[in-house]
Amino acid sequence: MVRAVREATARFQDVRAAENAGYRLEFGCVSGDDFGAMGLHYVNDTLVGNGIIDVSRPQIVLYEAQPDGSVKLTGADYLVIASSWDAAHPGVAPQLMGQIFHYFAAPNRFGLPAFYTLHVWAWKDNPDGAFVNWHPNVSCQSFVGETTP
């Protein structure tokens, strides 16, 4: 699966390609108190709204701000709104290539309704696993802007 995500997101090494494909920065830089960060979420709202899980079309592309002001691709995040998913697939948790999504209740730090999400750290190895929400080696330290705690 990590390989499939790398293939799907290789074209987004340059963040301008992601922006040209309809992704935009939302939530500032997402950090955790003591467990690293998620980094920068470039979200394609059309893909979030369609409720379709497709490895080749992630709803979110993840980046980490670099000291020189650039951003580096770290992975992808697949996200579906829980109410839409549950209505269409009662009793079945979303999954992608055998990986079950994590559930985020509402209210949440993102201001979203309850949702299911699956982070895939395809471009930056995560010692805690490729499919966990937080990355201990991703930081918001170099981000200039608002950080979502």
DSSP file (Angstrom, degrees, kcal/mol; ACC not computed):
  #  RESIDUE AA STRUCTURE BP1 BP2  ACC     N-H-->O    O-->H-N    N-H-->O    O-->H-N    TCO  KAPPA ALPHA  PHI   PSI    X-CA   Y-CA   Z-CA
    1    1 A M     >        0   0    0      0, 0.0     4,-2.4     0, 0.0     5,-0.2   0.000 360.0 360.0 360.0 -41.3    0.0    0.0    0.0
    2    2 A V  H  >  +     0   0    0      1,-0.2     4,-2.4     2,-0.2     5,-0.2   0.910 360.0  50.9 -57.6 -41.1    2.8    2.4    0.8
    3    3 A R  H  > S+     0   0    0      1,-0.2     4,-2.4     2,-0.2    -1,-0.2   0.912 108.5  51.2 -62.2 -42.4    4.1    1.9   -2.7
    4    4 A A  H  > S+     0   0    0      1,-0.2     4,-2.1     2,-0.2    -2,-0.2   0.889 110.8  48.6 -63.1 -39.1    0.7    2.6   -4.2
    5    5 A V  H  X S+     0   0    0     -4,-2.4     4,-1.9     2,-0.2    -1,-0.2   0.896 109.6  52.3 -68.5 -39.7    0.4    5.8   -2.3
    6    6 A R  H  X S+     0   0    0     -4,-2.4     4,-1.4    -5,-0.2    -2,-0.2   0.926 110.7  47.8 -60.4 -43.6    3.9    6.8   -3.4
    7    7 A E  H  < S+     0   0    0     -4,-2.4     4,-0.3     1,-0.2    -2,-0.2   0.894 112.9  49.0 -63.2 -39.2    2.9    6.2   -7.0
    8    8 A A  H  < S+     0   0    0     -4,-2.1    -1,-0.2     1,-0.2    -2,-0.2   0.785 121.5  33.4 -71.5 -27.2   -0.3    8.2   -6.5
    9    9 A T  H >< S+     0   0    0     -4,-1.9     3,-2.6     1,-0.1    -1,-0.2   0.441  83.3 101.5-111.8  -0.8    1.4   11.2   -4.9
   10   10 A A  G >< S+     0   0    0     -4,-1.4     3,-1.5     1,-0.3     4,-0.2   0.848  79.8  60.5 -53.8 -35.5    4.8   11.3   -6.6
   11   11 A R  G 3  S+     0   0    0     -4,-0.3     3,-0.5     1,-0.3    -1,-0.3   0.647  95.4  64.6 -68.5 -12.6    3.6   14.2   -8.8
   12   12 A F  G <   +     0   0    0     -3,-2.6    -1,-0.3     1,-0.2    -2,-0.2   0.218  62.4 107.9 -97.1  14.7    3.0   16.2   -5.6
   13   13 A Q  S <  S+     0   0    0     -3,-1.5     2,-0.7     1,-0.1    60,-0.3   0.897  80.2  57.0 -54.5 -38.3    6.6   16.4   -4.6
   14   14 A D  S >> S-     0   0    0     -3,-0.5     3,-1.8    -4,-0.2     4,-0.9  -0.867  86.7-146.1 -93.1 118.2    6.3   20.1   -5.7
   15   15 A V  H 3> S+     0   0    0     -2,-0.7     4,-2.4     1,-0.3     5,-0.2   0.762  95.4  68.1 -59.1 -25.4    3.5   21.6   -3.7
   16   16 A R  H 3> S+     0   0    0      1,-0.2     4,-2.4     2,-0.2    -1,-0.3   0.843  95.4  55.6 -64.1 -31.0    2.5   23.8   -6.6
   17   17 A A  H <> S+     0   0    0     -3,-1.8     4,-1.1     2,-0.2    -1,-0.2   0.893 107.9  48.5 -66.3 -38.8    1.4   20.6   -8.4
   18   18 A A  H  <>S+     0   0    0     -4,-0.9     5,-2.4     2,-0.2     3,-0.4   0.924 111.5  49.4 -65.3 -44.0   -0.9   19.8   -5.5
   19   19 A E  H ><5S+     0   0    0     -4,-2.4     3,-1.6     1,-0.2    -2,-0.2   0.907 109.2  51.9 -62.0 -41.2   -2.3   23.3   -5.5
   20   20 A N  H 3<5S+     0   0    0     -4,-2.4    -1,-0.2     1,-0.3    -2,-0.2   0.744 105.8  56.6 -66.1 -23.0   -2.9   23.1   -9.3
   21   21 A A  T 3<5S-     0   0    0     -4,-1.1    -1,-0.3    -3,-0.4    -2,-0.2   0.308 130.9 -91.4 -91.8   8.2   -4.8   19.8   -8.7
   22   22 A G  T < 5S+     0   0    0     -3,-1.6    23,-0.4     1,-0.3     2,-0.3   0.552  82.6 133.2  98.9   8.5   -7.2   21.5   -6.3
   23   23 A Y      < -     0   0    0     -5,-2.4     2,-0.3    21,-0.2    -1,-0.3  -0.708  28.5-180.0 -91.2 143.9   -5.5   21.0   -2.9
   24   24 A R  E     -A   43   0A   0     19,-1.8    19,-2.9    -2,-0.3     2,-0.2  -0.993  35.2 -95.2-142.8 151.6   -5.1   23.9   -0.5
   25   25 A L  E     +A   42   0A   0     -2,-0.3     2,-0.3    17,-0.3    17,-0.2  -0.451  47.0 172.8 -67.2 126.9   -3.5   24.3    3.0
   26   26 A E  E     +A   41   0A   0     15,-2.4    15,-0.7    -2,-0.2    -2,-0.0  -0.963  56.3  20.2-131.4 151.7   -6.1   23.9    5.8
   27   27 A F  E    S-     0   0A   0     -2,-0.3   121,-0.5    13,-0.1    -1,-0.1   0.509  94.6-117.1  74.8   8.3   -5.6   23.8    9.6
   28   28 A G  E    S-     0   0A   0    119,-0.1    13,-0.7    13,-0.1     2,-0.5  -0.404  74.0 -21.3  62.6-139.3   -2.2   25.4    9.5
   29   29 A C  E     -Ab  40 147A   0    117,-1.5   119,-2.2    11,-0.2     2,-0.6  -0.930  69.3-141.9-106.1 126.3    0.4   23.0   10.9
   30   30 A V  E     +Ab  39 148A   0      9,-2.6     8,-2.7    -2,-0.5     9,-2.2  -0.774  28.8 170.9 -94.4 116.9   -1.0   20.2   13.0
   31   31 A S  E     -A   37   0A   0    117,-2.1     2,-0.3    -2,-0.6     6,-0.3  -0.840  23.8-135.6-123.3 161.1    1.2   19.3   16.0
   32   32 A G        -     0   0    0      4,-3.0     4,-0.3    -2,-0.3   116,-0.0  -0.791  23.2-118.3-112.3 158.5    0.8   17.2   19.1
   33   33 A D  S    S-     0   0    0     -2,-0.3    -1,-0.1   116,-0.2     3,-0.0   0.926 101.9 -11.9 -61.0 -46.9    1.7   17.9   22.7
   34   34 A D  S    S+     0   0    0     -3,-0.0    -1,-0.2     1,-0.0     3,-0.1   0.187 124.5  70.8-143.9  18.4    4.3   15.1   23.0
   35   35 A F  S    S-     0   0    0      1,-0.4     2,-0.3   100,-0.1    -2,-0.1   0.016  96.8-105.3-131.3  30.5    3.9   12.8   20.1
   36   36 A G        -     0   0    0     -4,-0.3    -4,-3.0   100,-0.2    -1,-0.4  -0.616  47.4 -76.7  88.8-142.9    5.2   14.7   17.1
   37   37 A A  E     -AC  31 135A   0     98,-2.1    98,-2.1    -2,-0.3    -6,-0.3  -0.938   4.9-137.2-152.2 169.1    3.0   16.2   14.4
   38   38 A M  E     -     0   0A   0     -8,-2.7     2,-0.2    -2,-0.3    -7,-0.2   0.619  50.1-155.8-100.1 -26.5    0.9   15.5   11.4
   39   39 A G  E     -A   30   0A   0     -9,-2.2    -9,-2.6    99,-0.1     2,-0.4  -0.593  43.6  -6.2  89.8-149.1    2.3   18.5    9.6
   40   40 A L  E     -AD  29  63A   0     23,-3.1    23,-2.1    -2,-0.2     2,-0.7  -0.732  58.6-153.1 -92.8 129.0    0.7   20.5    6.8
   41   41 A H  E     -AD  26  62A   0    -13,-0.7   -15,-2.4   -15,-0.7     2,-0.8  -0.899   5.4-167.0-104.9 111.7   -2.6   19.2    5.3
   42   42 A Y  E     -AD  25  61A   0     19,-2.7    19,-2.6    -2,-0.7     2,-0.4  -0.893  22.5-160.8 -96.6 111.7   -3.3   20.2    1.7
   43   43 A V  E     -AD  24  60A   0    -19,-2.9   -19,-1.8    -2,-0.8     2,-0.8  -0.752  23.5-154.0-105.5 137.0   -6.9   19.3    1.3
   44   44 A N    >>  -     0   0    0     15,-2.9     4,-2.0    -2,-0.4     3,-0.5  -0.895  13.0-166.6-104.3  99.4   -9.0   18.7   -1.8
   45   45 A D  H 3> S+     0   0    0     -2,-0.8     4,-2.4   -23,-0.4    -1,-0.1   0.806  84.0  58.5 -60.8 -32.1  -12.5   19.5   -0.6
   46   46 A T  H 3> S+     0   0    0    -24,-0.2     4,-1.0     1,-0.2    -1,-0.3   0.918 108.5  45.3 -63.1 -42.7  -14.1   18.0   -3.7
   47   47 A L  H <> S+     0   0    0     -3,-0.5     4,-0.6     2,-0.2     5,-0.5   0.860 111.6  52.5 -70.1 -35.0  -12.5   14.6   -2.9
   48   48 A V  H >< S+     0   0    0     -4,-2.0     3,-0.8    11,-0.2    33,-0.5   0.922 110.9  48.7 -62.8 -42.5  -13.4   14.9    0.8
   49   49 A G  H 3< S+     0   0    0     -4,-2.4    -1,-0.2     1,-0.2    -2,-0.2   0.676  98.8  66.0 -73.7 -18.0  -17.0   15.6   -0.2
   50   50 A N  H 3< S-     0   0    0     -4,-1.0    -1,-0.2    -3,-0.3    -2,-0.2   0.674  89.3-141.0 -84.3 -13.3  -17.4   12.7   -2.6
   51   51 A G    <<  +     0   0    0     -3,-0.8     2,-0.5    -4,-0.6    -3,-0.1   0.632  53.4 136.2  70.4  13.1  -17.1    9.9    0.0
   52   52 A I        -     0   0    0     -5,-0.5     2,-0.7     5,-0.1    -1,-0.2  -0.815  45.2-150.6 -99.8 132.0  -15.0    7.7   -2.3
   53   53 A I        +     0   0    0     -2,-0.5     2,-0.4    -3,-0.1     3,-0.1  -0.901  30.1 156.4-101.8 115.6  -11.9    5.9   -1.1
   54   54 A D    >   -     0   0    0     -2,-0.7     3,-2.5     3,-0.4    -2,-0.0  -0.962  40.1-144.3-143.2 118.4   -9.4    5.5   -3.9
   55   55 A V  T 3  S+     0   0    0     -2,-0.4   -47,-0.1     1,-0.3    -1,-0.1   0.788 102.3  56.0 -55.3 -28.9   -5.7    5.0   -3.3
   56   56 A S  T 3  S+     0   0    0      1,-0.2    -1,-0.3    -3,-0.1    -3,-0.0   0.552 109.5  46.9 -82.3  -6.6   -4.9    7.0   -6.4
   57   57 A R  S <  S-     0   0    0     -3,-2.5    -3,-0.4   -10,-0.0    -1,-0.2  -0.591  74.5-171.2-136.2  73.9   -6.9   10.0   -5.2
   58   58 A P        -     0   0    0      0, 0.0    20,-0.2     0, 0.0   -11,-0.1  -0.353  23.2-140.1 -65.7 144.6   -6.1   11.0   -1.6
   59   59 A Q  S    S+     0   0    0     18,-0.4   -15,-2.9     1,-0.2     2,-0.4   0.795  88.0  30.4 -71.2 -28.2   -8.3   13.6   -0.1
   60   60 A I  E     -DE  43  77A   0     17,-2.0    17,-2.6   -17,-0.2     2,-0.4  -0.989  64.7-154.8-136.7 139.7   -5.3   15.2    1.7
   61   61 A V  E     -DE  42  76A   0    -19,-2.6   -19,-2.7    -2,-0.4     2,-0.4  -0.967  22.4-141.1-113.4 132.5   -1.6   15.4    0.8
   62   62 A L  E     +DE  41  75A   0     13,-2.6    12,-2.7    -2,-0.4    13,-1.4  -0.753  22.8 173.6-101.9 137.6    0.8   15.8    3.8
   63   63 A Y  E     -DE  40  73A   0    -23,-2.1   -23,-3.1    -2,-0.4     2,-0.4  -0.918  22.8-140.1-134.9 160.9    3.9   18.1    3.9
   64   64 A E  E     - E   0  72A   0      8,-2.2     8,-2.5    -2,-0.3     2,-0.1  -0.993  26.7-120.5-122.7 130.9    6.4   19.2    6.4
   65   65 A A  E     - E   0  71A   0     -2,-0.4    77,-0.4    74,-0.4     6,-0.2  -0.454  28.8-147.2 -67.8 138.9    7.7   22.8    6.5
   66   66 A Q    >   -     0   0    0      4,-3.1     3,-2.3    76,-0.2    -1,-0.0  -0.740  23.8-110.7-107.7 155.6   11.5   23.0    6.0
   67   67 A P  T 3  S+     0   0    0      0, 0.0    -1,-0.1     0, 0.0    -2,-0.0   0.768 116.4  58.9 -56.8 -27.3   13.9   25.6    7.5
   68   68 A D  T 3  S-     0   0    0      1,-0.0     3,-0.1     2,-0.0    -3,-0.0   0.408 123.1-102.6 -84.4   4.5   14.5   27.2    4.1
   69   69 A G  S <  S+     0   0    0     -3,-2.3    75,-0.1     1,-0.3     2,-0.1   0.299  87.2 114.8  94.3  -9.8   10.7   27.9    3.7
   70   70 A S        -     0   0    0     -5,-0.1    -4,-3.1     1,-0.0     2,-0.4  -0.277  59.8-128.5 -81.5 175.2   10.0   25.1    1.3
   71   71 A V  E     -E   65   0A   0     -6,-0.2     2,-0.4   -58,-0.1   -56,-0.2  -0.962  11.9-148.0-126.3 148.7    7.8   22.1    2.1
   72   72 A K  E     -E   64   0A   0     -8,-2.5    -8,-2.2    -2,-0.4     2,-0.2  -0.960  22.9-115.6-120.1 131.3    8.6   18.4    1.7
   73   73 A L  E     +E   63   0A   0     -2,-0.4   -10,-0.3   -60,-0.3     3,-0.1  -0.422  37.3 167.4 -63.3 130.0    6.0   15.7    0.9
   74   74 A T  E     -     0   0A   0    -12,-2.7    49,-2.3     1,-0.3    50,-1.0   0.622  53.5 -61.6-117.6 -24.6    5.6   13.2    3.8
   75   75 A G  E     -E   62   0A   0    -13,-1.4   -13,-2.6    47,-0.2    -1,-0.3  -0.975  49.7 -82.2 172.2-159.4    2.5   11.3    2.9
   76   76 A A  E     -EF  61 120A   0     44,-2.1    44,-3.0    -2,-0.3     2,-0.4  -0.938  20.8-148.1-139.2 159.5   -1.2   11.2    2.2
   77   77 A D  E     -EF  60 119A   0    -17,-2.6   -17,-2.0    -2,-0.3     2,-0.5  -0.997   6.8-154.5-134.0 127.2   -4.3   11.2    4.3
   78   78 A Y  E     + F   0 118A   0     40,-2.4    40,-2.1    -2,-0.4     2,-0.4  -0.889  22.9 178.2-102.3 129.4   -7.6    9.5    3.2
   79   79 A L  E     + F   0 117A   0     -2,-0.5     2,-0.4    38,-0.2    38,-0.2  -0.995  15.7 177.3-141.4 134.4  -10.7   11.0    4.8
   80   80 A V  E     - F   0 116A   0     36,-2.1    36,-2.9    -2,-0.4     2,-0.3  -0.993  37.9-109.8-132.8 143.8  -14.4   10.4    4.7
   81   81 A I  E  >  - F   0 115A   0    -33,-0.5     4,-2.4    -2,-0.4    34,-0.3  -0.564  28.1-136.0 -71.3 130.1  -17.1   12.1    6.7
   82   82 A A  H  > S+     0   0    0     32,-2.1     4,-3.3    -2,-0.3     5,-0.3   0.876  98.7  53.2 -60.4 -43.4  -18.6    9.5    9.1
   83   83 A S  H  > S+     0   0    0     31,-0.5     4,-1.8     1,-0.2    -1,-0.2   0.906 113.0  44.2 -63.0 -40.4  -22.3   10.3    8.6
   84   84 A S  H  > S+     0   0    0     -3,-0.2     4,-1.7     2,-0.2    -1,-0.2   0.931 117.1  45.4 -67.7 -45.3  -22.0   10.0    4.8
   85   85 A W  H  X S+     0   0    0     -4,-2.4     4,-2.3     1,-0.2    -2,-0.2   0.944 113.6  48.9 -63.0 -47.9  -19.9    6.8    5.0
   86   86 A D  H  < S+     0   0    0     -4,-3.3    -1,-0.2     1,-0.2    -2,-0.2   0.847 109.5  52.5 -64.0 -34.8  -22.1    5.2    7.7
   87   87 A A  H  < S+     0   0    0     -4,-1.8    -1,-0.2    -5,-0.3    -2,-0.2   0.890 117.5  37.5 -67.0 -38.2  -25.3    5.9    5.7
   88   88 A A  H  < S+     0   0    0     -4,-1.7    -2,-0.2     1,-0.2    -1,-0.2   0.728 131.2  28.6 -84.8 -23.0  -23.9    4.3    2.6
   89   89 A H  S >< S-     0   0    0     -4,-2.3     3,-2.1    -5,-0.2    -1,-0.2  -0.499  81.3-162.3-137.2  63.8  -22.1    1.4    4.4
   90   90 A P  T 3  S+     0   0    0      0, 0.0    -3,-0.1     0, 0.0     3,-0.1  -0.231  75.9   1.4 -57.9 130.9  -23.9    0.7    7.7
   91   91 A G  T 3  S+     0   0    0      1,-0.1     2,-0.5    -5,-0.1    -5,-0.1   0.522 105.9 109.3  75.6   5.7  -21.9   -1.3   10.2
   92   92 A V    <   -     0   0    0     -3,-2.1    -1,-0.1    -6,-0.1    -3,-0.1  -0.953  60.8-142.7-120.5 116.2  -18.8   -1.4    7.9
   93   93 A A        -     0   0    0     -2,-0.5     2,-0.1     1,-0.1     9,-0.0  -0.489  31.2-104.9 -71.7 143.1  -15.7    0.7    8.9
   94   94 A P        +     0   0    0      0, 0.0     7,-2.6     0, 0.0     2,-0.3  -0.394  46.0 173.8 -67.2 146.2  -13.9    2.2    5.9
   95   95 A Q  E     -H  100   0B   0      5,-0.2     2,-0.4    -2,-0.1     5,-0.2  -0.984  23.5-149.5-149.1 158.7  -10.6    0.6    4.9
   96   96 A L  E >  S-H   99   0B   0      3,-2.2     3,-2.1    -2,-0.3   -42,-0.1  -0.974  81.2 -21.2-134.5 118.0   -8.1    0.9    2.1
   97   97 A M  T 3  S-     0   0    0     -2,-0.4     3,-0.1     1,-0.3    -1,-0.1   0.864 130.9 -46.6  50.6  41.2   -6.1   -2.1    1.0
   98   98 A G  T 3  S+     0   0    0      1,-0.2     2,-0.6   -97,-0.0    -1,-0.3   0.343 111.4 120.1  88.1  -5.7   -6.8   -3.8    4.3
   99   99 A Q  E <   -H   96   0B   0     -3,-2.1    -3,-2.2    19,-0.0     2,-0.3  -0.837  57.9-138.6 -95.9 120.7   -6.0   -0.9    6.5
  100  100 A I  E     -H   95   0B   0     -2,-0.6    -5,-0.2    -5,-0.2     2,-0.0  -0.565  20.9-118.2 -79.8 138.9   -8.9    0.2    8.7
  101  101 A F        -     0   0    0     -7,-2.6     2,-0.3    -2,-0.3    17,-0.2  -0.321  22.2-117.0 -72.5 156.1   -9.4    3.9    9.1
  102  102 A H  E     -G  117   0A   0     15,-3.5    15,-2.7    -2,-0.0     2,-0.5  -0.711  25.9-129.0 -90.5 146.1   -9.3    5.7   12.5
  103  103 A Y  E     -G  116   0A   0     -2,-0.3     2,-0.5    13,-0.2    13,-0.2  -0.845  17.5-166.7 -99.9 131.5  -12.4    7.4   13.8
  104  104 A F  E     -G  115   0A   0     11,-3.3    11,-2.3    -2,-0.5   -22,-0.2  -0.977  15.0-147.6-115.0 117.6  -12.4   11.1   15.0
  105  105 A A        -     0   0    0     -2,-0.5     7,-0.1     9,-0.2    10,-0.0  -0.272  29.2 -79.5 -75.2 166.5  -15.4   12.1   16.9
  106  106 A A  S    S+     0   0    0      8,-0.1     2,-0.1     2,-0.1     8,-0.1  -0.906 105.2  50.4-111.2 145.8  -16.9   15.6   16.8
  107  107 A P  S    S+     0   0    0      0, 0.0     2,-0.3     0, 0.0    -2,-0.1   0.559  82.3 157.5 -72.2 156.3  -16.2   18.2   18.2
  108  108 A N    >   -     0   0    0      4,-0.3     3,-1.7    -2,-0.1    -2,-0.1  -0.903  57.5 -95.1-142.6 170.0  -12.5   17.9   17.2
  109  109 A R  T 3  S+     0   0    0     -2,-0.3    -3,-0.1     1,-0.3   -82,-0.0   0.656 119.7  57.2 -62.7 -16.7   -9.6   20.3   16.7
  110  110 A F  T 3  S-     0   0    0      2,-0.1    -1,-0.3     3,-0.0   -83,-0.1   0.564 104.6-123.9 -93.3  -9.7  -10.3   20.6   13.0
  111  111 A G    <   +     0   0    0     -3,-1.7    -2,-0.1     1,-0.3    -5,-0.1   0.719  67.0 134.2  73.1  20.0  -13.8   21.9   13.3
  112  112 A L        -     0   0    0     -7,-0.1    -1,-0.3     1,-0.1    -4,-0.3  -0.628  62.8-105.2 -97.8 156.8  -15.1   19.0   11.2
  113  113 A P        -     0   0    0      0, 0.0   -31,-0.1     0, 0.0    -1,-0.1  -0.321  68.8 -60.1 -65.0 166.8  -18.1   16.7   11.7
  114  114 A A  S    S+     0   0    0    -33,-0.1   -32,-2.1    -8,-0.1   -31,-0.5  -0.171  73.7 175.6 -49.3 141.8  -17.1   13.2   12.9
  115  115 A F  E     -FG  81 104A   0    -11,-2.3   -11,-3.3   -34,-0.3     2,-0.4  -0.957  32.8-125.4-148.6 164.0  -14.8   11.5   10.3
  116  116 A Y  E     -FG  80 103A   0    -36,-2.9   -36,-2.1    -2,-0.3     2,-0.3  -0.910  33.9-179.9-109.6 141.8  -12.8    8.5    9.4
  117  117 A T  E     -FG  79 102A   0    -15,-2.7   -15,-3.5    -2,-0.4     2,-0.4  -0.990  21.3-167.0-145.1 150.7   -9.1    9.0    8.4
  118  118 A L  E     -F   78   0A   0    -40,-2.1   -40,-2.4    -2,-0.3     2,-0.3  -0.899  12.3-158.2-139.7 109.6   -6.1    7.0    7.4
  119  119 A H  E     -F   77   0A   0     12,-0.4     2,-0.5    -2,-0.4   -42,-0.2  -0.658   4.5-165.8 -81.6 140.6   -2.7    8.6    7.3
  120  120 A V  E     -F   76   0A   0    -44,-3.0   -44,-2.1    -2,-0.3     2,-2.0  -0.935  10.1-155.8-129.7 108.5   -0.1    6.9    5.1
  121  121 A W        +     0   0    0      9,-2.5     5,-0.3    -2,-0.5   -46,-0.2  -0.556  35.9 151.6 -83.8  77.4    3.5    8.1    5.7
  122  122 A A        +     0   0    0     -2,-2.0   -47,-0.2     1,-0.2    -1,-0.2   0.693  68.8  36.5 -85.2 -21.2    4.7    7.1    2.3
  123  123 A W  S    S+     0   0    0    -49,-2.3     2,-0.3     1,-0.3   -48,-0.2   0.475 118.2  44.0-115.2  -4.8    7.5    9.7    1.9
  124  124 A K  S    S-     0   0    0    -50,-1.0    -1,-0.3     6,-0.1    13,-0.1  -0.899  87.2-122.1-142.2 111.3    8.9    9.9    5.4
  125  125 A D        -     0   0    0     -2,-0.3    12,-0.1    -3,-0.1    -3,-0.1  -0.231  22.5-152.0 -54.9 133.3    9.5    6.7    7.4
  126  126 A N    >   -     0   0    0     -5,-0.3     3,-1.8     1,-0.1     5,-0.1  -0.947   8.6-153.3-110.5 118.3    7.6    6.6   10.7
  127  127 A P  T 3  S+     0   0    0      0, 0.0    -1,-0.1     0, 0.0     3,-0.1   0.705  97.6  56.6 -64.3 -17.2    9.2    4.5   13.4
  128  128 A D  T 3  S-     0   0    0      1,-0.3     2,-0.1     6,-0.1     3,-0.1   0.510 127.2 -73.8 -89.9  -5.7    5.7    4.1   14.9
  129  129 A G    X   -     0   0    0     -3,-1.8     3,-0.8     1,-0.1    -1,-0.3  -0.330  36.4 -96.3 125.2 153.5    4.3    2.6   11.7
  130  130 A A  T 3  S+     0   0    0      1,-0.2    -9,-2.5    -2,-0.1    -1,-0.1   0.659 117.0  45.5 -74.1 -16.6    3.2    3.7    8.3
  131  131 A F  T 3  S+     0   0    0    -11,-0.2   -12,-0.4    -3,-0.1    -1,-0.2   0.180  82.0 112.7-119.4  17.5   -0.5    4.1    9.1
  132  132 A V    <   -     0   0    0     -3,-0.8   -11,-0.1     2,-0.1    -3,-0.1  -0.523  68.4-124.6 -87.3 159.5   -0.6    5.9   12.5
  133  133 A N  S    S+     0   0    0     -2,-0.2     2,-0.3   -16,-0.1    -1,-0.1   0.891  88.9  53.0 -70.7 -40.0   -1.9    9.4   12.8
  134  134 A W        -     0   0    0    -15,-0.1   -96,-0.2    -6,-0.1    -6,-0.1  -0.710  64.0-154.2-105.5 148.6    1.1   11.1   14.4
  135  135 A H  B >   -C   37   0A   0    -98,-2.1   -98,-2.1    -2,-0.3     3,-1.6  -0.971   5.7-156.3-121.1 115.9    4.7   11.1   13.2
  136  136 A P  T 3  S+     0   0    0      0, 0.0  -100,-0.2     0, 0.0    -1,-0.1   0.687  94.6  49.9 -66.4 -15.9    7.3   11.6   16.0
  137  137 A N  T 3  S+     0   0    0   -100,-0.1     2,-0.4  -102,-0.1  -101,-0.1   0.202  89.5  93.1-109.2  14.9    9.9   13.0   13.5
  138  138 A V    <   -     0   0    0     -3,-1.6     2,-0.3  -101,-0.2   -99,-0.1  -0.899  57.5-173.0-104.0 139.1    7.6   15.5   11.8
  139  139 A S        -     0   0    0     -2,-0.4   -74,-0.4   -74,-0.2     3,-0.2  -0.932  34.6-154.2-133.6 152.9    7.7   19.0   13.3
  140  140 A C    >   +     0   0    0     -2,-0.3     3,-1.6     1,-0.1  -111,-0.1   0.279  69.8 108.2-101.3   7.0    5.9   22.3   12.9
  141  141 A Q  T 3  S+     0   0    0      1,-0.3    -1,-0.1   -76,-0.1   -75,-0.1   0.830  80.6  43.1 -56.1 -37.6    9.0   24.2   14.1
  142  142 A S  T 3  S+     0   0    0    -77,-0.4     2,-0.3    -3,-0.2    -1,-0.3   0.446  88.5 111.6 -91.2   0.3    9.8   25.7   10.6
  143  143 A F    <   -     0   0    0     -3,-1.6     2,-0.8   -78,-0.2  -114,-0.1  -0.596  55.1-153.8 -79.0 131.1    6.2   26.6    9.7
  144  144 A V        +     0   0    0     -2,-0.3     2,-0.3   -75,-0.1    -2,-0.1  -0.909  64.0  42.2-104.0 107.5    5.5   30.3    9.5
  145  145 A G  S    S-     0   0    0     -2,-0.8     2,-0.2  -116,-0.0    -2,-0.0  -0.944 101.4 -23.4 149.2-169.1    1.8   30.7   10.3
  146  146 A E        -     0   0    0     -2,-0.3  -117,-1.5     1,-0.0     2,-0.5  -0.513  53.0-150.6 -77.2 136.6   -0.9   29.4   12.6
  147  147 A T  E     -b   29   0A   0   -119,-0.2  -117,-0.2    -2,-0.2  -119,-0.1  -0.915   9.4-138.2-108.3 132.7   -0.3   26.0   14.3
  148  148 A T  E      b   30   0A   0   -119,-2.2  -117,-2.1  -121,-0.5   -39,-0.0  -0.806 360.0 360.0 -89.3 111.5   -3.3   23.8   15.2
  149  149 A P              0   0    0      0, 0.0  -116,-0.2     0, 0.0    -1,-0.1   0.500 360.0 360.0 -71.9 360.0   -2.4   22.4   18.7
